[in-house]
Amino acid sequence: MNYSEFIEINPNVRFGRPCLKGSRISVYDVLTWLASGMTHDEIISDYPELSVSQILACLAFAADREHKFRIAS
């Protein structure tokens, strides 16, 4: 998945944290909701402006970051 279609880093939004484009919802927010056991449907119910593709983009972004961190270590 090309998560760059969904995620941007803007120093003027949420202190430069990676966020879903056009929103103030950070990748960290989405990952925290998933880690707490929320389903995609529950997240979308609470935030109807989100899509499953955006949620999956957050997971792909996190996986890519983890992979790059392991390579750099």
Buried (B, 14 or more C-beta within 10 A) or exposed (E): EEBEEBBEEEEEBBEEBBBBBEBEBBBBBBBEBBEEEBEBEEBBEEBEEBBEEBBBBBBBBBEEEEEEEEEEE
